Amino acid sequence: MKKLTILDGGMGRELKRIGAPFSQPLWSAQALIESPEHVFQAHQRFIESGAEIIIANSYACVPFHLGEELYVSDGPRLAGEAAAIAKSAVQESGKDVLVAGCIPPAFGSYRPDLFKPDEAFDIFTSLFKAQDPFADLWIAETISSLEELAAIQKVLAQTDKPCYYAFTLDDGEGEARLRSGEPVKLASERVCKAGGAGILFNCSVPEAMEKAIKEARSVMVEHGKNIDLGAYANNFTPIKSDHQANDTLQAMRELSPEDYLEFAKRWREAGATVIGGCCGIGPEHIYALVKWRDSLN
């Protein structure tokens, strides 16, 4: 199996924790606008914890969070600034850390029913162009449906940089499925056939990840693909299908670094080659992952 690569954790909750301005609907974009030094500091904390890939803080640089007027005037600029801050944090650290450009949900997390493909293409394209000068690779995050995947792949087809596709999962029992109800196996096939660099699962409860990793792994074997596979879960309680992303902050639970590590060990055993954290997973969780990974070598 490939060496295990460690991603960073959730930027939004980390920004809030270190005192950055943080409220809905702006969410993590508020710090970009009002206090970019906090964004730099949050990246530093994850780098110091041992993360080998950090993701640009551009997740909220979309009309859903910024509002249409602010997005049109400043959205792409803010996304570019987010990627530039991530790159500068890496450069100052002197460490061999990669910056991932982020392609986020255009119309809110966990809501495939709200997706508009034509509008999404324009939003994704603007975010891609703004971040590309600073990105070493791409991670499309919290993909809820195959329709959303197709729109993102259309945009990322123009780059030769590695492209990772991170899907958010239904928290229910049974076959691993996206929030849309579509099978993980079908999503994995689409990534394999399009030449993606990796299949990831994110912003879902840790309990949902192992099954999805196993099913994606079976598809990779079937297609003869040795691409990356992994997970970065959140610290949330299960999320309902009618969740309104901007209504309130999602309910958190208290997974300790040790708790999270126990899940990560199972993901690794299932075939994961990339592991990190999403909302509510902080530098202390990433540090625990790194120390465990290093103990395996």
N, C-alpha and C positions, 0 to 999 in steps of 0.2 A: 504494500500500500504506500501511496505517496506520503511524504512528510506532511505533518499537520501545520497549516497556516492559521494564525490567529488574527481575526478582525478586531476592530474596536467595538465599543458598546454604544448605548443609546445617547445621542447628543442632546436631545431635548430635555430629558430629565436631569442630565448632568449639568446643563446650563442653569436650570432652575436651582439645582443643589448648590452651585457655587455663587449664587446671588445675581445672576444675569436677569435683566428684565424679561418677563415671561408671562404671557397671558394668551387666552384664546380671543380671536381666531388666528392671530399672527404666529403664535406658538414659537418654534425655534428661529423664525425669521426676525422676531423682535430684537434679538440680540445682534443680528447682522446690521439692523437699522440703527439701533441706539447704543450698542456697546460691543463692537466687533472684537475688542480685546478679550472679552469673555469667551468668544468662540475660539480664539487662539489658545487661551488658557485651557479650555476643555480638551482641545486636540492634544495639547502638551501632556495632559494628565493620562490620556490613553496611550500616547507614545511612551511615556515613562513607565507605564504598566507593562509594556512589551508588545503592544499591538503592532503587527507587521503591515497591515493595510488600514488606513483611516478613510472614512467616507466624508466627502464634502458636505457641509451643513446647508444644503440647498433643497432639502426635502419640502420645506414650506414655501418655496419661491414660486408658487402657483396661484392662479386666481382664487382657488378655493380658500386659501389662507390669507392672501394679501388683499383680496377684493379685486375686481376687474380694473378699476382705475389705477391703483397702485401697481398692479402687475404690469399693465401696459406701459406705465412711465418708468418703472424701476425693476420689474421682476427679473429679466435677463441680466441686468447689471448686478443685482444682488447675488444671483447664482454664480456669476463669474467671480465676484468678490469672495464668496464662500469657498470656491475652489482655490483661489489665490491664497486665502488665509491658511487653508490646509497645507498647501505646498510650502508656504513660509514656515509653518510650524515644523514640518519635516526638515527643511533646510537648516533651521536653527538647532534642531536636535542633533544633527550630524549622523543620524541613524539611517539604515537602509530600509526605509519605510515607503510604501507606495500610497499614492492618492487615488481613490476611486471617485470618479464623477458619478453623481447620483441622478437617476431618472425616477422621480417619485410618482405616485398616483396624481393624476391631473384633477380629479373631481372628488377627492376625499378617500381616505383609507377604508378598506373593507366593504366598499359599496359598488360592486360590479354593475348593479342596476342603474347607476348614475352615469356610466361611461358613455362618452360621445366621441367616436373615433376620429371624425374630421377635425373637431376642435383640438382633440388630444394631440394629433400629429403636429399641429402648429406649436403647441405648448412644448412638447417633447423636443422639437427641432430647435426652438429658441434656447432651451436649457442645455442642449447638447453643444450648440455653437458657443455659448457663453463659458462653459466649463472646459471645453476640449483643450485649450492651450495649457492647462494645468493638470490634466488627468492622465494618469499612467494606465488606467483601465476603467471600465464602466461597470456599475452595478445598478440594474433596474430593480427597484425595491417595491415590496408589498403588492405584487401583481396579483389581482383577484380573479382574472378570467383569461381565457384564450384570446378573446377579442382585444383585450388590453395588451397581451403579449405580442400579438401580430402588429399592432400599431407601433410598439416600441422597437420591435425587430426591424421594421421598415426604416426607422430613423437610424438605428445603430448599424445598419447595413453599410453605411458610408465610412465606417472606421475600420482600421486594421488592428486597433487595440483590443485586448481581451475583453469580452463582454459576458458578464454574469447576470443571470436572471433569477431573482429571489421572489418566491411565491408565498403568499399568505394563505394559511390553511383553515378550513372549517374545523372547529374545535370538537365536532361530534365523533361518535363511534363509527366503526365500519371502515370501508375503503378510504384511503387518503384522498381528500378532495380539496379543490380550491374553494374560496368563498362563494364562487359562482355555482358550486356543485359539480363542476367538471373534474374528471379524474386527474390525479397527479401523474399517472402513467402517460396520459395523452399530452399533458403539458411538457413532460420530460422528452417525449418523442419529438415534439416541435423544436425544442432547444437542440437536441442531438442532430436533427436533420438540417438545422440552420447554421451549424458550426459554432454554437456557443461555447465559451470557455468553461462554463460551470453552471450547475443547477443548485440553487440555494433555496432555503425556506426561512422566512423571517416573520417577525411581528405576529407570532402565534404563540400559544402557550407551549411550554417545553414538552408537555405530555404528547403533543400532536406530532412532534418532529421525527421520532424514531421510525414510525411506520412509513412516513413519506420518504425518508432517506432510503429505506429498504426497497420501496417500490421504484423510486428513481434509479437506484442502483441496478435493479433487474432490467430496466429499460436500457441503461448504458451498456450492460453486458450483452444484451440482445443485439444492439446496434454496433458493437465493437468499439465503443468510445471510452477512452480513459481520461475524461475531463474531470474537473474538480466537482466535488459534491459536498454540501454542508448545510449548516443551520446557524441562525442567530435569533434566539427566541426572546420574547419579552417577559416582563415580570408582572403581567396583568392577570386578573381573573378572566375566565372565558368571555369572549365577545359575541354578542348577539348579532344576527344577520341584519337587523334594522338599526344598528348602531349609528348614531349621528356624531361624526368625528369632532365637530366643533362645539357640541353642546356643553360637555364637561370634560374634565380630565378623567381618563379611564381609571377604574378602580385598580389600585396596586395591591400586590401581596408582598410578603417579605422573604423572598428567596435569598438566603445567604450565599456567599461565594462557594461555600462547601456544598450547599444544596444544588446550586446550578452546575457545579462540577460533576456531580453524580449523573445528571442528565447528559452532560457532554461526553462522559465516558461511554455511555450507551450509544450515543451518536457515532463516536469514533469506531466502536465495535461494529456498527451497522454499515460503515464505509465512508464516514465523513472525512474529508481532507481539508475542510475550511470550517472553523468554528469561531463565533464571536457572540455579541449580544445586541439586542434591540432595546426598546423602551424600558427603562428602569434597571438595566444591567450596566453597572458602573465600572470605573477603573479597578476597583478591588476584585470584581468578578473576573475581569480580563487578566489581572495579575495571577489569580489562582489558576486560570487556564494555562497561562504561560509556564508557571512553575511545574505544573503537572506534565505538560508537553515536554519540557526540558528533562524531566526525570525519566522519560521513556527512552531518551536517546543515549 
